Amino acid sequence: MADLSQETNQLCFLINAYNKIGHLLTESQEYDKAIRVYKKMLKVCWMQADTQNEIRVYEMLAVQYFYK
């Protein structure tokens, strides 16, 4: 159980890290790189069945494609 909890915490940390990196890339107008980061974030959301963050990723991807 402890290993599962630790893995879940690491995946949550990874989602937050991808989110922050994506925002930084968006602010620096590097939309292609931000798209790649958000797609990686989406894969982690799928692994965790995290629908809330999945929806956020789709919204962020839409913004990237709009400005690209």
Stockholm file with secondary structure:
# STOCKHOLM 1.0

chainA/1-68         MADLSQETNQLCFLINAYNKIGHLLTESQEYDKAIRVYKKMLKVCWMQADTQNEIRVYEMLAVQYFYK
#=GR chainA/1-68 SS CHHHHHHHHHHHHHHHHHHHHHHHHHHTTCHHHHHHHHHHHHHHHHHHTCHHHHHHHHHHHHHHHHHC
#=GC SS_cons        CHHHHHHHHHHHHHHHHHHHHHHHHHHTTCHHHHHHHHHHHHHHHHHHTCHHHHHHHHHHHHHHHHHC
//
